[in-house]
Amino acid sequence: MAIITFTLPVAIESPCVGVCALEAARSRCTGCGRTTDEIARWTSGTPEWRRAVMAELPARLAADQSLARDCK
């Protein structure tokens, strides 16, 4: 009898909120705030890099909301 071992993928923390809408002017997702490059690299990036990106996202999203209010 052969024993087959499977390795389950490790869950990767993501800031994705399921609102994948890319804003062309900034090449950023309006849902999570990541750039298209960051989204593309997300699964291959190191945990440290992902944490650094995630730390920047609240300020990016807040700045976007402030800009949207100013444009009204």
Secondary structure, DSSP 8 states (H G I E B T S, - for coil): -----------------S---EETTTTEETTT--BHHHHHHTTTS-HHHHHHHHHHHHHHHHHHHHHHHHT-
